[in-house]
Amino acid sequence: MSLDDVRAAIDRIDDQIVALLAQRQEQVRAAAAFKADDAAVRAPDRRAALMARVRERAEVEGADTDVVAATYAAMVDAFIALELGEHRARGNPA
């Protein structure tokens, strides 16, 4: 296996990740309709539970838990920003 082969494999994985992020985005947008205010969008208890869950999954999958946690933290922050925008576009108060 060459470096080009490894990079091609990574590119295929990245394509799958982007497709899954698009699916997650659809659900985030749908969730905005159920939330009354920005605090409900931020949902710190839900975030903490999610972070604990993905750390556990990382361990099961043999992934570095710190890498997974950092990746998810960045992703969740980005999706919270998206959801806040959706929430406000629906005319919900801050």
PDB file with one MODEL, atoms N, CA, C and O in Angstrom:
MODEL        1
ATOM      1  N   MET A   1       0.854  -1.177   0.000  1.00  0.00           N
ATOM      2  CA  MET A   1       0.000   0.000   0.000  1.00  0.00           C
ATOM      3  C   MET A   1       0.900   1.241   0.000  1.00  0.00           C
ATOM      4  O   MET A   1       1.893   1.304   0.726  1.00  0.00           O
ATOM      5  N   SER A   2       0.544   2.194  -0.804  1.00  0.00           N
ATOM      6  CA  SER A   2       1.327   3.421  -0.913  1.00  0.00           C
ATOM      7  C   SER A   2       0.625   4.565  -0.181  1.00  0.00           C
ATOM      8  O   SER A   2      -0.516   4.430   0.261  1.00  0.00           O
ATOM      9  N   LEU A   3       1.319   5.673  -0.063  1.00  0.00           N
ATOM     10  CA  LEU A   3       0.721   6.863   0.528  1.00  0.00           C
ATOM     11  C   LEU A   3      -0.492   7.307  -0.278  1.00  0.00           C
ATOM     12  O   LEU A   3      -1.494   7.731   0.297  1.00  0.00           O
ATOM     13  N   ASP A   4      -0.413   7.215  -1.595  1.00  0.00           N
ATOM     14  CA  ASP A   4      -1.559   7.572  -2.437  1.00  0.00           C
ATOM     15  C   ASP A   4      -2.765   6.677  -2.134  1.00  0.00           C
ATOM     16  O   ASP A   4      -3.902   7.148  -2.114  1.00  0.00           O
ATOM     17  N   ASP A   5      -2.513   5.388  -1.899  1.00  0.00           N
ATOM     18  CA  ASP A   5      -3.594   4.462  -1.550  1.00  0.00           C
ATOM     19  C   ASP A   5      -4.231   4.858  -0.219  1.00  0.00           C
ATOM     20  O   ASP A   5      -5.455   4.860  -0.081  1.00  0.00           O
ATOM     21  N   VAL A   6      -3.398   5.188   0.741  1.00  0.00           N
ATOM     22  CA  VAL A   6      -3.902   5.601   2.051  1.00  0.00           C
ATOM     23  C   VAL A   6      -4.731   6.879   1.911  1.00  0.00           C
ATOM     24  O   VAL A   6      -5.813   6.992   2.487  1.00  0.00           O
ATOM     25  N   ARG A   7      -4.218   7.830   1.148  1.00  0.00           N
ATOM     26  CA  ARG A   7      -4.951   9.090   0.948  1.00  0.00           C
ATOM     27  C   ARG A   7      -6.275   8.852   0.233  1.00  0.00           C
ATOM     28  O   ARG A   7      -7.274   9.491   0.563  1.00  0.00           O
ATOM     29  N   ALA A   8      -6.299   7.962  -0.722  1.00  0.00           N
ATOM     30  CA  ALA A   8      -7.547   7.638  -1.425  1.00  0.00           C
ATOM     31  C   ALA A   8      -8.552   7.015  -0.464  1.00  0.00           C
ATOM     32  O   ALA A   8      -9.745   7.310  -0.532  1.00  0.00           O
ATOM     33  N   ALA A   9      -8.073   6.154   0.432  1.00  0.00           N
ATOM     34  CA  ALA A   9      -8.953   5.549   1.434  1.00  0.00           C
ATOM     35  C   ALA A   9      -9.506   6.618   2.373  1.00  0.00           C
ATOM     36  O   ALA A   9     -10.688   6.594   2.718  1.00  0.00           O
ATOM     37  N   ILE A  10      -8.659   7.547   2.782  1.00  0.00           N
ATOM     38  CA  ILE A  10      -9.104   8.648   3.643  1.00  0.00           C
ATOM     39  C   ILE A  10     -10.146   9.493   2.917  1.00  0.00           C
ATOM     40  O   ILE A  10     -11.144   9.896   3.514  1.00  0.00           O
ATOM     41  N   ASP A  11      -9.921   9.762   1.635  1.00  0.00           N
ATOM     42  CA  ASP A  11     -10.894  10.536   0.853  1.00  0.00           C
ATOM     43  C   ASP A  11     -12.247   9.838   0.802  1.00  0.00           C
ATOM     44  O   ASP A  11     -13.285  10.491   0.900  1.00  0.00           O
ATOM     45  N   ARG A  12     -12.243   8.522   0.649  1.00  0.00           N
ATOM     46  CA  ARG A  12     -13.512   7.772   0.627  1.00  0.00           C
ATOM     47  C   ARG A  12     -14.215   7.856   1.983  1.00  0.00           C
ATOM     48  O   ARG A  12     -15.435   8.003   2.044  1.00  0.00           O
ATOM     49  N   ILE A  13     -13.458   7.764   3.047  1.00  0.00           N
ATOM     50  CA  ILE A  13     -14.024   7.897   4.392  1.00  0.00           C
ATOM     51  C   ILE A  13     -14.576   9.303   4.581  1.00  0.00           C
ATOM     52  O   ILE A  13     -15.666   9.473   5.128  1.00  0.00           O
ATOM     53  N   ASP A  14     -13.839  10.304   4.138  1.00  0.00           N
ATOM     54  CA  ASP A  14     -14.306  11.688   4.253  1.00  0.00           C
ATOM     55  C   ASP A  14     -15.619  11.883   3.498  1.00  0.00           C
ATOM     56  O   ASP A  14     -16.500  12.598   3.973  1.00  0.00           O
ATOM     57  N   ASP A  15     -15.761  11.260   2.332  1.00  0.00           N
ATOM     58  CA  ASP A  15     -17.019  11.348   1.582  1.00  0.00           C
ATOM     59  C   ASP A  15     -18.176  10.796   2.410  1.00  0.00           C
ATOM     60  O   ASP A  15     -19.268  11.364   2.418  1.00  0.00           O
ATOM     61  N   GLN A  16     -17.932   9.696   3.098  1.00  0.00           N
ATOM     62  CA  GLN A  16     -18.971   9.102   3.946  1.00  0.00           C
ATOM     63  C   GLN A  16     -19.296  10.018   5.118  1.00  0.00           C
ATOM     64  O   GLN A  16     -20.462  10.185   5.474  1.00  0.00           O
ATOM     65  N   ILE A  17     -18.272  10.608   5.713  1.00  0.00           N
ATOM     66  CA  ILE A  17     -18.484  11.513   6.848  1.00  0.00           C
ATOM     67  C   ILE A  17     -19.314  12.711   6.419  1.00  0.00           C
ATOM     68  O   ILE A  17     -20.238  13.104   7.131  1.00  0.00           O
ATOM     69  N   VAL A  18     -19.003  13.301   5.267  1.00  0.00           N
ATOM     70  CA  VAL A  18     -19.757  14.463   4.790  1.00  0.00           C
ATOM     71  C   VAL A  18     -21.215  14.075   4.541  1.00  0.00           C
ATOM     72  O   VAL A  18     -22.117  14.842   4.877  1.00  0.00           O
ATOM     73  N   ALA A  19     -21.459  12.911   3.964  1.00  0.00           N
ATOM     74  CA  ALA A  19     -22.834  12.453   3.744  1.00  0.00           C
ATOM     75  C   ALA A  19     -23.567  12.298   5.078  1.00  0.00           C
ATOM     76  O   ALA A  19     -24.738  12.664   5.183  1.00  0.00           O
ATOM     77  N   LEU A  20     -22.901  11.770   6.079  1.00  0.00           N
ATOM     78  CA  LEU A  20     -23.517  11.625   7.400  1.00  0.00           C
ATOM     79  C   LEU A  20     -23.751  12.982   8.057  1.00  0.00           C
ATOM     80  O   LEU A  20     -24.758  13.174   8.738  1.00  0.00           O
ATOM     81  N   LEU A  21     -22.833  13.920   7.859  1.00  0.00           N
ATOM     82  CA  LEU A  21     -23.030  15.273   8.398  1.00  0.00           C
ATOM     83  C   LEU A  21     -24.247  15.931   7.760  1.00  0.00           C
ATOM     84  O   LEU A  21     -24.981  16.653   8.434  1.00  0.00           O
ATOM     85  N   ALA A  22     -24.467  15.696   6.487  1.00  0.00           N
ATOM     86  CA  ALA A  22     -25.656  16.237   5.819  1.00  0.00           C
ATOM     87  C   ALA A  22     -26.925  15.656   6.437  1.00  0.00           C
ATOM     88  O   ALA A  22     -27.909  16.370   6.629  1.00  0.00           O
ATOM     89  N   GLN A  23     -26.902  14.362   6.746  1.00  0.00           N
ATOM     90  CA  GLN A  23     -28.058  13.741   7.406  1.00  0.00           C
ATOM     91  C   GLN A  23     -28.260  14.318   8.803  1.00  0.00           C
ATOM     92  O   GLN A  23     -29.393  14.566   9.217  1.00  0.00           O
ATOM     93  N   ARG A  24     -27.177  14.530   9.520  1.00  0.00           N
ATOM     94  CA  ARG A  24     -27.264  15.102  10.867  1.00  0.00           C
ATOM     95  C   ARG A  24     -27.823  16.518  10.795  1.00  0.00           C
ATOM     96  O   ARG A  24     -28.630  16.922  11.632  1.00  0.00           O
ATOM     97  N   GLN A  25     -27.384  17.264   9.789  1.00  0.00           N
ATOM     98  CA  GLN A  25     -27.872  18.634   9.619  1.00  0.00           C
ATOM     99  C   GLN A  25     -29.389  18.656   9.432  1.00  0.00           C
ATOM    100  O   GLN A  25     -30.068  19.513   9.996  1.00  0.00           O
ATOM    101  N   GLU A  26     -29.920  17.732   8.654  1.00  0.00           N
ATOM    102  CA  GLU A  26     -31.372  17.663   8.471  1.00  0.00           C
ATOM    103  C   GLU A  26     -32.079  17.490   9.808  1.00  0.00           C
ATOM    104  O   GLU A  26     -33.105  18.122  10.057  1.00  0.00           O
ATOM    105  N   GLN A  27     -31.535  16.642  10.662  1.00  0.00           N
ATOM    106  CA  GLN A  27     -32.152  16.383  11.953  1.00  0.00           C
ATOM    107  C   GLN A  27     -32.026  17.584  12.893  1.00  0.00           C
ATOM    108  O   GLN A  27     -32.944  17.886  13.656  1.00  0.00           O
ATOM    109  N   VAL A  28     -30.887  18.258  12.827  1.00  0.00           N
ATOM    110  CA  VAL A  28     -30.684  19.461  13.646  1.00  0.00           C
ATOM    111  C   VAL A  28     -31.710  20.517  13.263  1.00  0.00           C
ATOM    112  O   VAL A  28     -32.314  21.147  14.130  1.00  0.00           O
ATOM    113  N   ARG A  29     -31.905  20.707  11.968  1.00  0.00           N
ATOM    114  CA  ARG A  29     -32.894  21.691  11.512  1.00  0.00           C
ATOM    115  C   ARG A  29     -34.297  21.303  11.967  1.00  0.00           C
ATOM    116  O   ARG A  29     -35.084  22.161  12.364  1.00  0.00           O
ATOM    117  N   ALA A  30     -34.604  20.024  11.908  1.00  0.00           N
ATOM    118  CA  ALA A  30     -35.917  19.561  12.363  1.00  0.00           C
ATOM    119  C   ALA A  30     -36.087  19.777  13.861  1.00  0.00           C
ATOM    120  O   ALA A  30     -37.174  20.128  14.320  1.00  0.00           O
ATOM    121  N   ALA A  31     -35.024  19.569  14.623  1.00  0.00           N
ATOM    122  CA  ALA A  31     -35.083  19.731  16.077  1.00  0.00           C
ATOM    123  C   ALA A  31     -35.367  21.172  16.476  1.00  0.00           C
ATOM    124  O   ALA A  31     -35.990  21.419  17.509  1.00  0.00           O
ATOM    125  N   ALA A  32     -34.916  22.125  15.666  1.00  0.00           N
ATOM    126  CA  ALA A  32     -35.116  23.544  15.995  1.00  0.00           C
ATOM    127  C   ALA A  32     -36.594  23.871  16.186  1.00  0.00           C
ATOM    128  O   ALA A  32     -36.937  24.741  16.986  1.00  0.00           O
ATOM    129  N   ALA A  33     -37.453  23.194  15.472  1.00  0.00           N
ATOM    130  CA  ALA A  33     -38.900  23.461  15.556  1.00  0.00           C
ATOM    131  C   ALA A  33     -39.481  23.106  16.920  1.00  0.00           C
ATOM    132  O   ALA A  33     -40.545  23.605  17.285  1.00  0.00           O
ATOM    133  N   PHE A  34     -38.806  22.262  17.670  1.00  0.00           N
ATOM    134  CA  PHE A  34     -39.330  21.793  18.948  1.00  0.00           C
ATOM    135  C   PHE A  34     -38.802  22.578  20.145  1.00  0.00           C
ATOM    136  O   PHE A  34     -39.168  22.292  21.285  1.00  0.00           O
ATOM    137  N   LYS A  35     -37.955  23.553  19.896  1.00  0.00           N
ATOM    138  CA  LYS A  35     -37.280  24.231  20.998  1.00  0.00           C
ATOM    139  C   LYS A  35     -37.814  25.638  21.176  1.00  0.00           C
ATOM    140  O   LYS A  35     -37.998  26.377  20.209  1.00  0.00           O
ATOM    141  N   ALA A  36     -38.060  25.998  22.430  1.00  0.00           N
ATOM    142  CA  ALA A  36     -38.726  27.261  22.742  1.00  0.00           C
ATOM    143  C   ALA A  36     -37.790  28.465  22.750  1.00  0.00           C
ATOM    144  O   ALA A  36     -38.221  29.585  22.474  1.00  0.00           O
ATOM    145  N   ASP A  37     -36.515  28.247  23.063  1.00  0.00           N
ATOM    146  CA  ASP A  37     -35.595  29.381  23.166  1.00  0.00           C
ATOM    147  C   ASP A  37     -34.159  28.916  22.966  1.00  0.00           C
ATOM    148  O   ASP A  37     -33.893  27.727  22.787  1.00  0.00           O
ATOM    149  N   ASP A  38     -33.233  29.883  22.999  1.00  0.00           N
ATOM    150  CA  ASP A  38     -31.822  29.561  22.761  1.00  0.00           C
ATOM    151  C   ASP A  38     -31.259  28.589  23.794  1.00  0.00           C
ATOM    152  O   ASP A  38     -30.403  27.763  23.474  1.00  0.00           O
ATOM    153  N   ALA A  39     -31.737  28.688  25.023  1.00  0.00           N
ATOM    154  CA  ALA A  39     -31.250  27.769  26.061  1.00  0.00           C
ATOM    155  C   ALA A  39     -31.594  26.327  25.706  1.00  0.00           C
ATOM    156  O   ALA A  39     -30.799  25.417  25.940  1.00  0.00           O
ATOM    157  N   ALA A  40     -32.771  26.126  25.146  1.00  0.00           N
ATOM    158  CA  ALA A  40     -33.165  24.779  24.729  1.00  0.00           C
ATOM    159  C   ALA A  40     -32.312  24.300  23.552  1.00  0.00           C
ATOM    160  O   ALA A  40     -32.032  23.108  23.425  1.00  0.00           O
ATOM    161  N   VAL A  41     -31.908  25.228  22.703  1.00  0.00           N
ATOM    162  CA  VAL A  41     -31.033  24.866  21.580  1.00  0.00           C
ATOM    163  C   VAL A  41     -29.659  24.466  22.107  1.00  0.00           C
ATOM    164  O   VAL A  41     -29.088  23.466  21.672  1.00  0.00           O
ATOM    165  N   ARG A  42     -29.140  25.235  23.029  1.00  0.00           N
ATOM    166  CA  ARG A  42     -27.801  24.949  23.566  1.00  0.00           C
ATOM    167  C   ARG A  42     -27.793  23.655  24.387  1.00  0.00           C
ATOM    168  O   ARG A  42     -26.813  22.912  24.344  1.00  0.00           O
ATOM    169  N   ALA A  43     -28.842  23.380  25.117  1.00  0.00           N
ATOM    170  CA  ALA A  43     -29.065  22.122  25.846  1.00  0.00           C
ATOM    171  C   ALA A  43     -27.790  21.547  26.467  1.00  0.00           C
ATOM    172  O   ALA A  43     -27.324  20.493  26.034  1.00  0.00           O
ATOM    173  N   PRO A  44     -27.219  22.212  27.465  1.00  0.00           N
ATOM    174  CA  PRO A  44     -25.949  21.733  28.029  1.00  0.00           C
ATOM    175  C   PRO A  44     -26.013  20.320  28.606  1.00  0.00           C
ATOM    176  O   PRO A  44     -25.019  19.596  28.546  1.00  0.00           O
ATOM    177  N   ASP A  45     -27.133  19.916  29.154  1.00  0.00           N
ATOM    178  CA  ASP A  45     -27.241  18.547  29.677  1.00  0.00           C
ATOM    179  C   ASP A  45     -27.187  17.526  28.543  1.00  0.00           C
ATOM    180  O   ASP A  45     -26.543  16.484  28.669  1.00  0.00           O
ATOM    181  N   ARG A  46     -27.861  17.827  27.441  1.00  0.00           N
ATOM    182  CA  ARG A  46     -27.836  16.943  26.270  1.00  0.00           C
ATOM    183  C   ARG A  46     -26.420  16.871  25.699  1.00  0.00           C
ATOM    184  O   ARG A  46     -25.944  15.802  25.317  1.00  0.00           O
ATOM    185  N   ARG A  47     -25.759  18.028  25.648  1.00  0.00           N
ATOM    186  CA  ARG A  47     -24.386  18.061  25.127  1.00  0.00           C
ATOM    187  C   ARG A  47     -23.467  17.198  25.992  1.00  0.00           C
ATOM    188  O   ARG A  47     -22.664  16.426  25.468  1.00  0.00           O
ATOM    189  N   ALA A  48     -23.582  17.328  27.302  1.00  0.00           N
ATOM    190  CA  ALA A  48     -22.732  16.539  28.203  1.00  0.00           C
ATOM    191  C   ALA A  48     -22.986  15.046  28.023  1.00  0.00           C
ATOM    192  O   ALA A  48     -22.047  14.250  28.006  1.00  0.00           O
ATOM    193  N   ALA A  49     -24.253  14.669  27.889  1.00  0.00           N
ATOM    194  CA  ALA A  49     -24.587  13.255  27.689  1.00  0.00           C
ATOM    195  C   ALA A  49     -24.039  12.752  26.353  1.00  0.00           C
ATOM    196  O   ALA A  49     -23.526  11.636  26.269  1.00  0.00           O
ATOM    197  N   LEU A  50     -24.149  13.571  25.320  1.00  0.00           N
ATOM    198  CA  LEU A  50     -23.624  13.199  24.009  1.00  0.00           C
ATOM    199  C   LEU A  50     -22.115  13.006  24.070  1.00  0.00           C
ATOM    200  O   LEU A  50     -21.586  12.031  23.536  1.00  0.00           O
ATOM    201  N   MET A  51     -21.427  13.935  24.718  1.00  0.00           N
ATOM    202  CA  MET A  51     -19.973  13.833  24.802  1.00  0.00           C
ATOM    203  C   MET A  51     -19.548  12.576  25.563  1.00  0.00           C
ATOM    204  O   MET A  51     -18.580  11.917  25.183  1.00  0.00           O
ATOM    205  N   ALA A  52     -20.256  12.249  26.616  1.00  0.00           N
ATOM    206  CA  ALA A  52     -19.947  11.020  27.357  1.00  0.00           C
ATOM    207  C   ALA A  52     -20.194   9.794  26.477  1.00  0.00           C
ATOM    208  O   ALA A  52     -19.404   8.850  26.475  1.00  0.00           O
ATOM    209  N   ARG A  53     -21.290   9.823  25.736  1.00  0.00           N
ATOM    210  CA  ARG A  53     -21.641   8.692  24.873  1.00  0.00           C
ATOM    211  C   ARG A  53     -20.598   8.493  23.772  1.00  0.00           C
ATOM    212  O   ARG A  53     -20.196   7.362  23.501  1.00  0.00           O
ATOM    213  N   VAL A  54     -20.159   9.581  23.137  1.00  0.00           N
ATOM    214  CA  VAL A  54     -19.189   9.406  22.045  1.00  0.00           C
ATOM    215  C   VAL A  54     -17.818   8.990  22.576  1.00  0.00           C
ATOM    216  O   VAL A  54     -17.076   8.291  21.886  1.00  0.00           O
ATOM    217  N   ARG A  55     -17.481   9.405  23.773  1.00  0.00           N
ATOM    218  CA  ARG A  55     -16.230   8.915  24.373  1.00  0.00           C
ATOM    219  C   ARG A  55     -16.301   7.403  24.598  1.00  0.00           C
ATOM    220  O   ARG A  55     -15.335   6.682  24.348  1.00  0.00           O
ATOM    221  N   GLU A  56     -17.451   6.936  25.071  1.00  0.00           N
ATOM    222  CA  GLU A  56     -17.632   5.494  25.265  1.00  0.00           C
ATOM    223  C   GLU A  56     -17.546   4.757  23.938  1.00  0.00           C
ATOM    224  O   GLU A  56     -16.895   3.716  23.843  1.00  0.00           O
ATOM    225  N   ARG A  57     -18.207   5.296  22.907  1.00  0.00           N
ATOM    226  CA  ARG A  57     -18.158   4.673  21.580  1.00  0.00           C
ATOM    227  C   ARG A  57     -16.736   4.655  21.042  1.00  0.00           C
ATOM    228  O   ARG A  57     -16.315   3.679  20.420  1.00  0.00           O
ATOM    229  N   ALA A  58     -15.997   5.732  21.280  1.00  0.00           N
ATOM    230  CA  ALA A  58     -14.612   5.792  20.817  1.00  0.00           C
ATOM    231  C   ALA A  58     -13.806   4.661  21.436  1.00  0.00           C
ATOM    232  O   ALA A  58     -13.021   4.005  20.752  1.00  0.00           O
ATOM    233  N   GLU A  59     -13.999   4.435  22.721  1.00  0.00           N
ATOM    234  CA  GLU A  59     -13.285   3.350  23.392  1.00  0.00           C
ATOM    235  C   GLU A  59     -13.634   2.012  22.765  1.00  0.00           C
ATOM    236  O   GLU A  59     -12.747   1.205  22.485  1.00  0.00           O
ATOM    237  N   VAL A  60     -14.923   1.771  22.543  1.00  0.00           N
ATOM    238  CA  VAL A  60     -15.373   0.508  21.950  1.00  0.00           C
ATOM    239  C   VAL A  60     -14.761   0.315  20.564  1.00  0.00           C
ATOM    240  O   VAL A  60     -14.368  -0.795  20.202  1.00  0.00           O
ATOM    241  N   GLU A  61     -14.683   1.397  19.791  1.00  0.00           N
ATOM    242  CA  GLU A  61     -14.173   1.326  18.419  1.00  0.00           C
ATOM    243  C   GLU A  61     -12.653   1.365  18.338  1.00  0.00           C
ATOM    244  O   GLU A  61     -12.083   1.190  17.261  1.00  0.00           O
ATOM    245  N   GLY A  62     -11.992   1.595  19.472  1.00  0.00           N
ATOM    246  CA  GLY A  62     -10.540   1.657  19.472  1.00  0.00           C
ATOM    247  C   GLY A  62      -9.996   2.982  18.977  1.00  0.00           C
ATOM    248  O   GLY A  62      -8.842   3.063  18.553  1.00  0.00           O
ATOM    249  N   ALA A  63     -10.821   4.030  19.026  1.00  0.00           N
ATOM    250  CA  ALA A  63     -10.396   5.361  18.594  1.00  0.00           C
ATOM    251  C   ALA A  63      -9.852   6.131  19.792  1.00  0.00           C
ATOM    252  O   ALA A  63     -10.202   5.849  20.938  1.00  0.00           O
ATOM    253  N   ASP A  64      -9.012   7.083  19.519  1.00  0.00           N
ATOM    254  CA  ASP A  64      -8.482   7.947  20.572  1.00  0.00           C
ATOM    255  C   ASP A  64      -9.630   8.808  21.114  1.00  0.00           C
ATOM    256  O   ASP A  64     -10.226   9.589  20.371  1.00  0.00           O
ATOM    257  N   THR A  65      -9.933   8.665  22.390  1.00  0.00           N
ATOM    258  CA  THR A  65     -11.094   9.366  22.958  1.00  0.00           C
ATOM    259  C   THR A  65     -10.933  10.878  22.928  1.00  0.00           C
ATOM    260  O   THR A  65     -11.919  11.598  22.770  1.00  0.00           O
ATOM    261  N   ASP A  66      -9.709  11.372  23.076  1.00  0.00           N
ATOM    262  CA  ASP A  66      -9.493  12.822  23.032  1.00  0.00           C
ATOM    263  C   ASP A  66      -9.729  13.381  21.629  1.00  0.00           C
ATOM    264  O   ASP A  66     -10.295  14.463  21.472  1.00  0.00           O
ATOM    265  N   VAL A  67      -9.294  12.640  20.618  1.00  0.00           N
ATOM    266  CA  VAL A  67      -9.521  13.080  19.234  1.00  0.00           C
ATOM    267  C   VAL A  67     -11.021  13.093  18.934  1.00  0.00           C
ATOM    268  O   VAL A  67     -11.535  14.053  18.360  1.00  0.00           O
ATOM    269  N   VAL A  68     -11.704  12.043  19.317  1.00  0.00           N
ATOM    270  CA  VAL A  68     -13.146  11.967  19.072  1.00  0.00           C
ATOM    271  C   VAL A  68     -13.871  13.081  19.823  1.00  0.00           C
ATOM    272  O   VAL A  68     -14.750  13.735  19.261  1.00  0.00           O
ATOM    273  N   ALA A  69     -13.514  13.301  21.079  1.00  0.00           N
ATOM    274  CA  ALA A  69     -14.164  14.345  21.873  1.00  0.00           C
ATOM    275  C   ALA A  69     -13.922  15.733  21.267  1.00  0.00           C
ATOM    276  O   ALA A  69     -14.844  16.545  21.188  1.00  0.00           O
ATOM    277  N   ALA A  70     -12.696  16.000  20.844  1.00  0.00           N
ATOM    278  CA  ALA A  70     -12.388  17.305  20.243  1.00  0.00           C
ATOM    279  C   ALA A  70     -13.143  17.486  18.928  1.00  0.00           C
ATOM    280  O   ALA A  70     -13.656  18.568  18.642  1.00  0.00           O
ATOM    281  N   THR A  71     -13.206  16.425  18.135  1.00  0.00           N
ATOM    282  CA  THR A  71     -13.929  16.486  16.862  1.00  0.00           C
ATOM    283  C   THR A  71     -15.408  16.739  17.106  1.00  0.00           C
ATOM    284  O   THR A  71     -16.015  17.579  16.443  1.00  0.00           O
ATOM    285  N   TYR A  72     -15.984  16.020  18.048  1.00  0.00           N
ATOM    286  CA  TYR A  72     -17.404  16.197  18.351  1.00  0.00           C
ATOM    287  C   TYR A  72     -17.691  17.563  18.962  1.00  0.00           C
ATOM    288  O   TYR A  72     -18.718  18.168  18.652  1.00  0.00           O
ATOM    289  N   ALA A  73     -16.825  18.052  19.805  1.00  0.00           N
ATOM    290  CA  ALA A  73     -17.034  19.380  20.393  1.00  0.00           C
ATOM    291  C   ALA A  73     -17.115  20.435  19.300  1.00  0.00           C
ATOM    292  O   ALA A  73     -17.995  21.295  19.329  1.00  0.00           O
ATOM    293  N   ALA A  74     -16.203  20.373  18.336  1.00  0.00           N
ATOM    294  CA  ALA A  74     -16.223  21.330  17.228  1.00  0.00           C
ATOM    295  C   ALA A  74     -17.481  21.155  16.385  1.00  0.00           C
ATOM    296  O   ALA A  74     -18.107  22.137  15.987  1.00  0.00           O
ATOM    297  N   MET A  75     -17.849  19.908  16.114  1.00  0.00           N
ATOM    298  CA  MET A  75     -19.038  19.644  15.314  1.00  0.00           C
ATOM    299  C   MET A  75     -20.297  20.130  16.022  1.00  0.00           C
ATOM    300  O   MET A  75     -21.145  20.783  15.413  1.00  0.00           O
ATOM    301  N   VAL A  76     -20.417  19.811  17.304  1.00  0.00           N
ATOM    302  CA  VAL A  76     -21.600  20.221  18.054  1.00  0.00           C
ATOM    303  C   VAL A  76     -21.696  21.741  18.113  1.00  0.00           C
ATOM    304  O   VAL A  76     -22.785  22.292  17.955  1.00  0.00           O
ATOM    305  N   ASP A  77     -20.586  22.423  18.336  1.00  0.00           N
ATOM    306  CA  ASP A  77     -20.602  23.891  18.340  1.00  0.00           C
ATOM    307  C   ASP A  77     -21.118  24.431  17.010  1.00  0.00           C
ATOM    308  O   ASP A  77     -21.929  25.356  16.982  1.00  0.00           O
ATOM    309  N   ALA A  78     -20.647  23.853  15.914  1.00  0.00           N
ATOM    310  CA  ALA A  78     -21.082  24.302  14.588  1.00  0.00           C
ATOM    311  C   ALA A  78     -22.570  24.029  14.377  1.00  0.00           C
ATOM    312  O   ALA A  78     -23.282  24.869  13.826  1.00  0.00           O
ATOM    313  N   PHE A  79     -23.039  22.871  14.808  1.00  0.00           N
ATOM    314  CA  PHE A  79     -24.450  22.555  14.639  1.00  0.00           C
ATOM    315  C   PHE A  79     -25.331  23.385  15.568  1.00  0.00           C
ATOM    316  O   PHE A  79     -26.455  23.727  15.201  1.00  0.00           O
ATOM    317  N   ILE A  80     -24.850  23.711  16.753  1.00  0.00           N
ATOM    318  CA  ILE A  80     -25.610  24.604  17.635  1.00  0.00           C
ATOM    319  C   ILE A  80     -25.773  25.963  16.962  1.00  0.00           C
ATOM    320  O   ILE A  80     -26.862  26.537  16.982  1.00  0.00           O
ATOM    321  N   ALA A  81     -24.709  26.475  16.374  1.00  0.00           N
ATOM    322  CA  ALA A  81     -24.795  27.754  15.658  1.00  0.00           C
ATOM    323  C   ALA A  81     -25.806  27.660  14.517  1.00  0.00           C
ATOM    324  O   ALA A  81     -26.605  28.576  14.323  1.00  0.00           O
ATOM    325  N   LEU A  82     -25.779  26.578  13.773  1.00  0.00           N
ATOM    326  CA  LEU A  82     -26.739  26.375  12.695  1.00  0.00           C
ATOM    327  C   LEU A  82     -28.158  26.326  13.237  1.00  0.00           C
ATOM    328  O   LEU A  82     -29.061  26.965  12.697  1.00  0.00           O
ATOM    329  N   GLU A  83     -28.348  25.562  14.306  1.00  0.00           N
ATOM    330  CA  GLU A  83     -29.685  25.418  14.883  1.00  0.00           C
ATOM    331  C   GLU A  83     -30.187  26.733  15.458  1.00  0.00           C
ATOM    332  O   GLU A  83     -31.372  27.046  15.342  1.00  0.00           O
ATOM    333  N   LEU A  84     -29.306  27.502  16.075  1.00  0.00           N
ATOM    334  CA  LEU A  84     -29.721  28.816  16.570  1.00  0.00           C
ATOM    335  C   LEU A  84     -30.216  29.684  15.417  1.00  0.00           C
ATOM    336  O   LEU A  84     -31.221  30.383  15.550  1.00  0.00           O
ATOM    337  N   GLY A  85     -29.521  29.641  14.302  1.00  0.00           N
ATOM    338  CA  GLY A  85     -29.970  30.370  13.118  1.00  0.00           C
ATOM    339  C   GLY A  85     -31.317  29.883  12.630  1.00  0.00           C
ATOM    340  O   GLY A  85     -32.176  30.696  12.291  1.00  0.00           O
ATOM    341  N   GLU A  86     -31.523  28.586  12.585  1.00  0.00           N
ATOM    342  CA  GLU A  86     -32.817  28.014  12.190  1.00  0.00           C
ATOM    343  C   GLU A  86     -33.908  28.437  13.164  1.00  0.00           C
ATOM    344  O   GLU A  86     -35.016  28.806  12.775  1.00  0.00           O
ATOM    345  N   HIS A  87     -33.557  28.370  14.426  1.00  0.00           N
ATOM    346  CA  HIS A  87     -34.511  28.698  15.482  1.00  0.00           C
ATOM    347  C   HIS A  87     -34.966  30.141  15.351  1.00  0.00           C
ATOM    348  O   HIS A  87     -36.158  30.433  15.440  1.00  0.00           O
ATOM    349  N   ARG A  88     -34.030  31.029  15.145  1.00  0.00           N
ATOM    350  CA  ARG A  88     -34.349  32.451  15.014  1.00  0.00           C
ATOM    351  C   ARG A  88     -35.095  32.735  13.715  1.00  0.00           C
ATOM    352  O   ARG A  88     -35.979  33.591  13.683  1.00  0.00           O
ATOM    353  N   ALA A  89     -34.748  32.028  12.648  1.00  0.00           N
ATOM    354  CA  ALA A  89     -35.438  32.208  11.363  1.00  0.00           C
ATOM    355  C   ALA A  89     -36.905  31.826  11.475  1.00  0.00           C
ATOM    356  O   ALA A  89     -37.741  32.331  10.726  1.00  0.00           O
ATOM    357  N   ARG A  90     -37.215  30.943  12.400  1.00  0.00           N
ATOM    358  CA  ARG A  90     -38.602  30.543  12.634  1.00  0.00           C
ATOM    359  C   ARG A  90     -39.343  31.546  13.517  1.00  0.00           C
ATOM    360  O   ARG A  90     -40.522  31.371  13.826  1.00  0.00           O
ATOM    361  N   GLY A  91     -38.624  32.605  13.918  1.00  0.00           N
ATOM    362  CA  GLY A  91     -39.258  33.649  14.710  1.00  0.00           C
ATOM    363  C   GLY A  91     -39.304  33.366  16.196  1.00  0.00           C
ATOM    364  O   GLY A  91     -40.046  34.017  16.932  1.00  0.00           O
ATOM    365  N   ASN A  92     -38.513  32.396  16.645  1.00  0.00           N
ATOM    366  CA  ASN A  92     -38.476  32.072  18.067  1.00  0.00           C
ATOM    367  C   ASN A  92     -37.600  33.088  18.809  1.00  0.00           C
ATOM    368  O   ASN A  92     -36.618  33.578  18.251  1.00  0.00           O
ATOM    369  N   PRO A  93     -37.947  33.405  20.058  1.00  0.00           N
ATOM    370  CA  PRO A  93     -37.155  34.373  20.817  1.00  0.00           C
ATOM    371  C   PRO A  93     -35.797  33.826  21.204  1.00  0.00           C
ATOM    372  O   PRO A  93     -35.590  32.613  21.253  1.00  0.00           O
ATOM    373  N   ALA A  94     -34.875  34.733  21.476  1.00  0.00           N
ATOM    374  CA  ALA A  94     -33.515  34.353  21.884  1.00  0.00           C
ATOM    375  C   ALA A  94     -33.480  33.814  23.295  1.00  0.00           C
ATOM    376  O   ALA A  94     -32.414  33.450  23.791  1.00  0.00           O
TER     377      ALA A  94
ENDMDL
END
